[in-house]
Amino acid sequence: NVNSSWLFWIDGGRLRFEIMNDTWRQPSSPNISSDWSLLTGTYHKASAMAKVYNDGSEFSQKIILNRIENQNTVKIGKDEHSNNRSINGFIDDLRIYDRALSAAEVQALYNLGQ
């Protein structure tokens, strides 16, 4: 039984952006090496393309077909499956959009923080 359709989290210093279809799928993910990083995950439903960006630059992409729609509450900084996993750090300038951002929009967001 799957309770969510996507996850965006840090695991052992590595970004994980996972999308559920018949199992968890993810594009390759970067190691997080600085104190501050702009981490962005996008999913374009029409093309089924998931992308991961690190500090405004595209890191990887993967086609993920038959994504399961999320009907659950979004939880930020907490894993709904475990009480022992919550964020150890700070979240700043969190944004959730109802569409996939373009590469230029992701780069512009990164430039705002410079």
C-alpha positions as CSV (number, residue, x, y, z in Angstrom):
1,N,0.0,0.0,0.0
2,V,1.6,3.3,-1.1
3,N,0.6,6.4,0.8
4,S,2.3,9.0,-1.5
5,S,3.1,9.5,-5.1
6,W,6.4,11.4,-4.7
7,L,9.2,12.0,-2.3
8,F,11.8,14.7,-2.2
9,W,14.4,14.2,0.5
10,I,18.1,14.0,1.5
11,D,19.5,10.6,2.3
12,G,23.1,10.3,3.4
13,G,24.1,13.6,1.7
14,R,22.3,12.7,-1.5
15,L,19.2,14.2,-3.0
16,R,16.4,11.7,-3.6
17,F,13.5,12.7,-5.8
18,E,11.3,9.7,-6.2
19,I,8.0,9.3,-8.1
20,M,5.7,6.3,-7.7
21,N,4.3,4.4,-10.6
22,D,4.3,0.6,-10.1
23,T,7.4,1.1,-7.9
24,W,9.5,4.0,-6.8
25,R,11.4,5.5,-9.7
26,Q,14.0,8.3,-9.7
27,P,16.3,10.2,-11.9
28,S,20.0,10.1,-10.8
29,S,20.6,12.3,-7.8
30,P,23.5,14.6,-6.9
31,N,25.5,14.6,-3.7
32,I,24.9,17.7,-1.6
33,S,28.3,19.2,-0.9
34,S,27.7,22.7,0.4
35,D,25.9,24.3,3.4
36,W,23.4,25.8,1.0
37,S,22.0,24.3,-2.1
38,L,19.0,25.0,-4.3
39,L,17.5,21.6,-4.9
40,T,14.7,21.3,-7.5
41,G,12.7,18.4,-8.8
42,T,10.1,18.8,-11.6
43,Y,7.7,16.4,-13.2
44,H,6.0,17.3,-16.5
45,K,2.8,15.1,-16.7
46,A,2.3,15.3,-20.5
47,S,5.8,14.2,-21.4
48,A,6.2,12.0,-18.2
49,M,9.7,13.6,-17.7
50,A,11.1,14.0,-14.3
51,K,14.2,16.2,-13.8
52,V,16.5,17.0,-11.0
53,Y,18.4,20.3,-10.7
54,N,21.2,21.2,-8.3
55,D,22.0,24.9,-7.8
56,G,20.1,25.9,-11.0
57,S,21.7,23.4,-13.3
58,E,20.0,20.2,-14.6
59,F,21.6,17.2,-13.1
60,S,19.5,14.4,-14.6
61,Q,16.2,13.4,-16.2
62,K,14.1,10.3,-16.5
63,I,10.8,9.3,-18.1
64,I,8.4,7.9,-15.6
65,L,5.2,6.6,-17.1
66,N,1.9,5.9,-15.3
67,R,2.6,8.0,-12.2
68,I,0.2,7.5,-9.4
69,E,-1.7,10.6,-8.4
70,N,-1.2,11.9,-4.9
71,Q,-4.4,12.2,-2.8
72,N,-2.6,12.8,0.5
73,T,-1.5,15.8,2.6
74,V,1.9,17.2,1.7
75,K,4.3,16.9,4.6
76,I,7.4,19.0,4.7
77,G,10.4,18.2,6.8
78,K,8.9,14.9,8.1
79,D,8.6,11.4,6.7
80,E,5.0,10.2,7.0
81,H,6.2,6.6,7.2
82,S,8.6,7.0,10.1
83,N,8.7,9.1,13.3
84,N,12.5,8.8,13.3
85,R,13.1,10.7,10.1
86,S,12.7,14.4,10.0
87,I,14.8,17.2,8.7
88,N,18.0,18.0,10.5
89,G,18.6,21.5,9.2
90,F,16.7,24.4,7.7
91,I,14.3,24.7,4.8
92,D,14.3,28.2,3.3
93,D,12.2,29.5,0.5
94,L,10.1,26.4,-0.2
95,R,7.9,26.6,-3.3
96,I,5.4,24.1,-4.7
97,Y,4.0,24.8,-8.2
98,D,1.1,23.3,-10.1
99,R,3.3,22.9,-13.2
100,A,6.8,21.9,-14.1
101,L,9.3,24.8,-14.1
102,S,11.4,25.2,-17.2
103,A,15.2,25.1,-17.0
104,A,15.3,28.9,-17.4
105,E,12.9,29.4,-14.5
106,V,15.0,27.0,-12.2
107,Q,18.1,29.0,-13.1
108,A,16.4,32.3,-12.4
109,L,15.4,31.0,-8.9
110,Y,19.0,30.1,-8.3
111,N,20.2,33.5,-9.4
112,L,17.8,35.1,-6.9
113,G,19.8,33.6,-4.1
114,Q,23.2,34.7,-5.3
